[in-house]
Amino acid sequence: MERHTNRVINVCFSHDSKRLAVAAGGGDFNYTQEGEIRVWEIEDSEPEPILKTTAFLKLQRRGVSVAFSRDDSRLFIGLNGKVLIWDPWNDRVTRTMAVRGTVSSVAFTPDGSRLVAGTQGKDVYVWNFRAGSEPRTLQADSNNVFDVELSNDGKQLITSGKDRSIKFWDRSTGKLTKQLRGQSGSVLDIALSPDGRRLVSTARSDDSSVTDNGCILVWDTRKEMALFELKGHTRFSSTVAFSPDGMFIASGSWDGATKLWDARTGEQVNHWLSEHPILSVQFSANGQQVAAGDAMGKAVLFDVKPSDPKSGQPRLTLLGHTGAIRSIAFSPNGRSLATASSDRSIKLWDAKTGKELRTLKGHLAHIDCVAFSPDGTRLISGGGYQDCLIKLWDTATGSEVLTLSGHSNGITGVLLSPDGETLISSSRDGTVKLWDGSR
């Protein structure tokens, strides 16, 4: 048997008694020091069993407690400030759950449906781990999925990707039900009207050597045909949004313009100019404001029906990011605004005053998408290709609640179903994943 180089702190047998997990670390009571987890394979032998290391995980903070899942496929590791879910057979941490204080013990309920963790701070945490709680995966595109939307009734998923199509999927079965084709390049962003009858999409040429003004199409989803094109941008548009009443469409372009369109006729009714490319646009919940984020880290809020339509002046300008604002989202009550940036941070703002409320940090690289939960108590964010993580945040405190891992490339879209039961993510790895969002 190999020896641990550090003090053994905790041990746990797998349910089939064929493996042993050992948590070890340096120091006496300092749980912030480095540690390690080893899984040993137990081989029957005389006069005593032989133990061989089959999996090893190096930790920045030493593990205090360990427990196998009911099927022995995962190992749950309690640390200072978090619980990790580790797949030792594929050597990847699939999930991180934040807690207050050092986890002194982790254990499963007898039926394996819940994980319980106790901390030295006298808190007890309980998470659901029902059968099938691992994410369900749809192979939505052979290359990249650039966006994902959910119909208002929650029954259909809509995806866009590099294959130039827009796909509709039955959420319960994962079956492809229809496709919209007609875009001349990769479909970068889509938005569904509130009644589900229309959809707007924006695409750009796949030839990077071509100066491209892109193509924004408005579709009839029932007839499965394009109704008209929104013309006016001089560079491609990377972002589109429908107003909550379905009357307007907003688009943001690399020409620096944010444009407002009549969704029924395609007529341009207003526009605002920026010095830099616009990467994200979003309507407020009441439809009275449009927020836009640009490539230099500035966000602006415009009134949809300003007193002087020709002024083009924003109502608020939000400064604080040091990198491009790649995604922007209003809270359901319209009182706050979230901006996600390539500077690896998310900022929450007061949508009325423009005051910065808090900054959320935890992603390892740029953040490509952000969305509020339907009740506004949680914020979901997705990291780019150097991060590939999904994080859930508590909007009241700014604390990280949960980290999900499973995509092999950058996250391009995140959202929670209206009932809060399913978290949906899309990725450049060509997949859409449906996670249990009730935890």
KEKEFI-276575 format. One line per 5 residues: for each residue x, y, z of C-alpha. Coordinates in Angstrom, 2 decimals, decimal comma. Layout:
N
X Y Z; ... .
% end
This chain:
439
0,00 0,00 0,00; 1,26 3,46 -0,96; 1,59 6,03 1,78; -0,09 9,43 1,90; 2,38 12,29 2,13 .
0,02 14,16 4,50; -2,04 13,43 7,57; -5,08 11,18 6,97; -8,21 13,08 8,04; -11,16 10,99 6,89 .
-11,91 7,66 5,19; -15,00 6,16 3,55; -15,83 2,78 1,95; -17,83 2,51 -1,27; -21,18 0,74 -0,96 .
-19,85 -2,36 -2,73; -16,86 -2,44 -0,30; -14,43 -2,63 -3,22; -13,00 0,87 -2,86; -11,75 3,15 -0,13 .
-11,67 6,95 -0,30; -9,15 8,79 1,88; -8,93 12,53 2,57; -5,49 13,79 3,65; -3,89 17,16 4,24 .
-1,13 19,04 5,99; -1,23 20,93 9,26; -3,15 20,22 12,42; -6,37 22,25 12,26; -5,75 24,63 9,35 .
-8,29 23,55 6,73; -7,16 26,20 4,24; -3,98 24,27 3,48; -3,56 22,02 0,45; -4,86 18,49 0,56 .
-5,56 15,42 -1,52; -8,16 12,72 -2,09; -7,18 9,19 -3,06; -9,46 6,36 -4,07; -7,97 2,92 -3,43 .
-9,01 -0,30 -5,15; -9,22 -3,15 -2,65; -8,01 -6,50 -3,99; -8,58 -9,71 -2,02; -5,31 -11,30 -1,06 .
-3,75 -13,39 1,68; -2,76 -12,74 4,39; -4,22 -9,22 3,91; -5,91 -7,18 1,14; -3,84 -5,18 -1,35 .
-4,74 -1,51 -1,92; -3,90 0,23 -5,20; -4,53 3,89 -6,06; -7,11 4,20 -8,87; -7,88 7,93 -8,66 .
-6,20 11,01 -7,23; -7,40 14,59 -6,75; -5,17 17,47 -5,63; -7,01 20,14 -3,62; -6,12 23,76 -2,94 .
-7,89 23,28 0,39; -7,72 19,99 2,18; -10,77 17,73 2,34; -12,35 17,22 5,74; -15,03 14,65 4,93 .
-15,84 12,26 2,08; -18,83 10,11 1,06; -19,65 7,95 -1,96; -22,90 8,40 -3,87; -25,42 5,59 -3,71 .
-24,18 4,04 -6,99; -20,49 4,70 -6,13; -20,10 6,76 -9,32; -19,31 10,03 -7,51; -17,49 11,16 -4,42 .
-18,70 14,05 -2,27; -15,94 16,02 -0,59; -16,49 18,50 2,24; -14,05 21,41 2,37; -13,69 24,81 3,94 .
-16,52 26,80 2,31; -17,76 24,26 -0,23; -18,77 20,72 -1,13; -17,29 19,21 -4,30; -18,83 16,46 -6,40 .
-16,00 14,50 -8,02; -16,26 11,86 -10,71; -13,08 9,89 -9,90; -13,44 7,50 -12,85; -13,32 10,35 -15,38 .
-11,23 12,62 -13,13; -13,44 15,70 -13,19; -15,20 17,84 -10,62; -18,77 18,07 -11,88; -20,27 20,41 -9,32 .
-19,37 22,80 -6,52; -21,83 23,86 -3,80; -21,00 26,80 -1,57; -21,52 26,70 2,22; -20,61 28,87 5,19 .
-17,72 27,52 7,21; -15,84 24,22 7,14; -17,81 21,06 6,28; -17,18 18,61 9,09; -19,37 15,78 7,79 .
-21,19 14,67 4,64; -23,66 11,78 4,42; -26,52 10,44 2,30; -30,02 9,61 3,45; -30,70 5,83 3,34 .
-32,63 6,08 0,04; -29,79 8,05 -1,58; -32,08 10,92 -2,56; -30,50 13,63 -0,40; -27,03 14,72 0,60 .
-26,63 16,25 4,05; -23,63 18,33 5,09; -22,89 19,68 8,54; -20,46 22,52 9,19; -18,41 23,64 12,14 .
-20,47 26,81 12,02; -23,47 24,78 13,27; -25,25 24,90 9,89; -26,79 21,87 8,18; -27,28 21,85 4,39 .
-29,51 19,46 2,45; -29,46 18,92 -1,33; -31,76 16,77 -3,45; -30,12 14,06 -5,56; -33,04 12,25 -7,09 .
-32,64 9,54 -9,67; -31,88 11,14 -13,03; -30,58 14,34 -11,46; -27,60 14,37 -13,81; -28,24 16,72 -16,73 .
-30,03 15,47 -19,83; -28,09 16,34 -22,99; -29,36 17,24 -26,47; -26,91 17,16 -29,37; -28,32 20,29 -30,95 .
-25,54 21,08 -33,44; -22,46 19,32 -34,76; -20,39 22,42 -33,95; -21,62 25,38 -31,91; -24,92 26,23 -30,24 .
-24,96 30,02 -29,97; -28,25 30,56 -28,14; -31,13 28,74 -26,47; -34,65 29,97 -25,74; -37,66 28,42 -24,01 .
-41,25 28,82 -25,16; -43,58 30,58 -22,72; -45,42 27,36 -21,93; -42,07 25,70 -21,18; -42,74 22,84 -23,60 .
-40,31 23,73 -26,38; -36,61 24,54 -26,57; -35,37 26,68 -29,46; -31,69 26,65 -30,42; -29,54 28,44 -32,97 .
-26,10 27,49 -34,18; -23,35 27,38 -36,71; -25,31 25,12 -39,06; -27,39 28,19 -40,08; -30,64 26,77 -38,75 .
-33,07 27,42 -35,89; -34,31 24,24 -34,26; -37,38 23,53 -32,14; -37,21 20,64 -29,65; -39,78 18,92 -27,47 .
-38,44 19,60 -24,00; -39,84 16,42 -22,44; -38,67 13,97 -25,11; -35,72 15,81 -26,65; -37,19 15,17 -30,10 .
-36,56 17,67 -32,90; -39,97 18,97 -34,05; -39,11 21,55 -36,73; -36,37 23,70 -38,25; -36,26 27,18 -39,73 .
-33,76 27,62 -42,55; -32,88 30,65 -44,61; -30,07 32,46 -42,82; -26,89 32,92 -44,86; -24,51 32,27 -41,98 .
-24,16 31,22 -38,35; -27,24 32,19 -36,33; -25,76 34,15 -33,41; -28,85 35,10 -31,42; -32,59 34,49 -31,35 .
-35,56 35,91 -29,45; -39,13 34,63 -29,30; -42,16 36,92 -29,15; -44,30 36,63 -25,98; -47,09 34,82 -27,85 .
-44,61 32,50 -29,56; -45,90 33,31 -33,03; -42,86 35,26 -34,18; -39,14 34,86 -33,76; -36,28 37,19 -34,62 .
-32,84 35,88 -35,49; -29,53 37,46 -36,41; -26,74 35,87 -38,42; -23,33 36,67 -39,84; -21,24 35,25 -42,64 .
-18,93 32,35 -41,77; -16,24 33,94 -43,96; -14,26 36,17 -41,59; -12,47 37,85 -44,50; -15,72 39,40 -45,71 .
-17,00 42,73 -44,35; -20,42 41,60 -43,25; -23,53 43,64 -42,40; -25,27 40,45 -41,31; -28,91 39,54 -41,68 .
-31,75 39,99 -39,17; -34,88 38,03 -40,05; -38,34 37,99 -38,47; -40,08 34,61 -38,76; -43,61 33,26 -38,54 .
-43,05 30,20 -36,34; -46,34 28,53 -37,32; -45,88 28,87 -41,07; -42,15 28,22 -40,65; -41,19 31,04 -42,99 .
-39,31 34,34 -42,90; -41,65 37,36 -43,05; -39,18 40,20 -43,58; -35,63 41,39 -42,98; -34,66 44,25 -40,67 .
-32,33 46,43 -42,75; -30,29 49,36 -41,48; -27,15 48,14 -39,72; -23,86 48,57 -41,57; -22,16 45,71 -39,66 .
-23,53 42,41 -38,44; -25,79 42,33 -35,38; -24,79 39,98 -32,57; -27,82 40,49 -30,32; -31,61 40,85 -30,61 .
-34,52 41,04 -28,15; -38,34 41,20 -28,20; -40,19 43,66 -25,98; -42,49 42,06 -23,36; -45,60 43,21 -25,23 .
-44,28 41,91 -28,54; -44,59 45,33 -30,22; -40,88 46,11 -30,62; -37,58 44,43 -31,46; -34,22 45,77 -30,32 .
-30,97 44,95 -32,10; -27,35 45,74 -31,27; -24,62 45,77 -33,89; -20,89 45,96 -34,40; -21,58 49,27 -36,16 .
-22,17 50,72 -32,66; -25,90 51,21 -33,16; -28,78 50,02 -31,00; -31,92 50,07 -33,11; -35,60 49,83 -32,22 .
-37,95 48,26 -34,78; -41,71 47,84 -35,18; -42,12 44,07 -34,83; -45,23 44,02 -37,05; -43,87 45,95 -40,03 .
-40,07 45,88 -39,69; -39,92 49,68 -39,77; -37,10 51,31 -37,77; -38,64 53,59 -35,15; -35,58 54,74 -33,19 .
-31,85 54,26 -32,83; -29,01 55,18 -30,50; -25,32 55,33 -31,37; -22,23 54,24 -29,44; -18,55 54,56 -30,29 .
-18,05 50,81 -29,85; -19,71 47,55 -30,97; -22,88 46,59 -29,09; -22,69 43,00 -27,82; -25,91 42,67 -25,80 .
-29,36 44,29 -25,65; -32,33 43,60 -23,39; -35,74 45,10 -22,60; -36,86 45,81 -19,05; -39,77 43,75 -17,70 .
-42,26 46,59 -18,34; -40,85 47,21 -21,82; -40,17 50,88 -21,13; -36,38 50,65 -21,22; -33,68 49,08 -23,38 .
-30,27 48,28 -21,92; -27,22 47,86 -24,16; -23,68 46,75 -23,34; -20,69 47,58 -25,53; -17,27 46,10 -26,27 .
-15,42 48,59 -24,04; -17,34 47,81 -20,82; -19,98 50,53 -20,87; -23,70 49,85 -20,39; -26,42 52,36 -21,19 .
-30,17 52,50 -20,54; -32,52 54,17 -23,02; -36,18 55,03 -22,74; -38,14 53,20 -25,42; -40,38 56,25 -25,89 .
-38,18 59,22 -24,93; -39,64 62,71 -24,84; -37,24 63,69 -27,62; -36,85 60,67 -29,95; -34,09 62,37 -31,93 .
-31,85 63,09 -28,95; -30,30 59,63 -28,85; -29,08 60,28 -25,33; -29,15 57,45 -22,78; -31,07 57,89 -19,55 .
-28,29 56,21 -17,58; -24,67 55,28 -18,27; -23,13 52,51 -16,17; -19,34 52,48 -15,82; -17,24 50,04 -13,84 .
-16,27 47,08 -16,02; -12,76 46,92 -17,47; -13,73 44,54 -20,27; -16,47 44,06 -22,83; -20,04 43,57 -21,58 .
-20,97 40,29 -23,23; -24,41 39,82 -21,66; -27,00 41,95 -19,92; -30,23 41,10 -18,06; -33,01 42,91 -16,18 .
-34,42 41,40 -13,00; -38,08 40,28 -13,29; -39,27 43,26 -11,24; -37,16 45,65 -13,31; -35,43 47,15 -10,29 .
-31,95 45,82 -10,98; -29,74 45,06 -13,93; -26,96 42,48 -14,28; -23,98 42,89 -16,61; -21,52 40,07 -17,39 .
-18,10 40,98 -18,70; -14,87 39,69 -20,18; -13,18 41,10 -17,06; -14,44 37,90 -15,30; -16,99 39,74 -13,18 .
-20,73 40,30 -12,97; -22,10 43,58 -11,67; -25,54 44,26 -10,26; -26,91 47,78 -10,70; -29,90 49,76 -9,50 .
-31,86 50,22 -12,74; -33,42 53,48 -11,54; -30,38 55,31 -10,24; -27,49 53,52 -11,95; -25,82 52,82 -8,62 .
-23,57 49,76 -8,52; -24,98 47,36 -5,93; -22,36 44,59 -5,86; -19,76 42,72 -7,90; -19,78 38,93 -8,26 .
-16,48 37,16 -8,89; -15,72 33,47 -9,28; -15,41 32,65 -12,97; -11,94 31,81 -14,26; -12,28 33,67 -17,56 .
-14,70 35,87 -19,50; -18,44 35,44 -18,89; -20,62 35,03 -21,96; -24,17 34,92 -20,59; -26,24 35,87 -17,57 .
-29,91 35,49 -16,61; -32,16 35,96 -13,59; -34,33 33,23 -12,12; -38,10 33,80 -12,57; -38,43 34,99 -8,95 .
-35,30 37,17 -9,14; -33,61 35,56 -6,12; -30,95 33,82 -8,18; -28,63 34,83 -10,99; -27,25 32,27 -13,44 .
-24,02 32,88 -15,37; -22,07 30,93 -17,98; -18,33 31,14 -18,57; -16,49 31,24 -21,90; -14,27 28,60 -23,46 .
-11,48 29,00 -20,87; -13,96 28,50 -18,01; -16,93 26,36 -19,21; -18,67 26,66 -15,82; -22,24 27,55 -14,88 .
-22,67 29,40 -11,61; -25,72 30,25 -9,51; -25,60 33,33 -7,29; -27,75 34,71 -4,49; -28,83 38,15 -5,71 .
-29,48 39,47 -2,19; -25,99 38,70 -0,87; -23,91 38,24 -4,01; -22,66 34,88 -2,71; -22,02 31,92 -4,99 .
-24,57 29,17 -4,37; -23,67 26,45 -6,86; -21,23 25,63 -9,66; -22,10 23,19 -12,46; -19,57 21,56 -14,78 .
-20,28 19,34 -17,75; -19,83 21,29 -20,98; -16,53 20,89 -22,84; -16,58 24,36 -24,40; -17,82 27,85 -23,57 .
-21,38 28,43 -22,32; -23,41 30,55 -24,75; -26,82 30,65 -23,05; -28,41 30,02 -19,65; -31,98 30,21 -18,38 .
-34,32 28,76 -15,79; -37,71 27,33 -16,69; -40,73 29,33 -15,44; -41,34 26,82 -12,63; -37,69 27,03 -11,56 .
-37,34 23,23 -11,84; -34,99 23,09 -14,85; -31,82 25,02 -15,63; -31,02 25,03 -19,33; -27,61 25,75 -20,83 .
-26,23 25,86 -24,36; -22,60 25,60 -25,37; -20,08 25,86 -28,16; -19,59 22,11 -27,69; -22,79 21,68 -29,73 .
-25,02 20,55 -26,85; -27,88 21,80 -24,73; -28,05 20,46 -21,16; -31,10 20,34 -18,91; -30,15 20,36 -15,22 .
-32,22 19,88 -12,10; -32,74 23,51 -11,12; -34,60 22,86 -7,87; -31,51 22,45 -5,70 .
% end
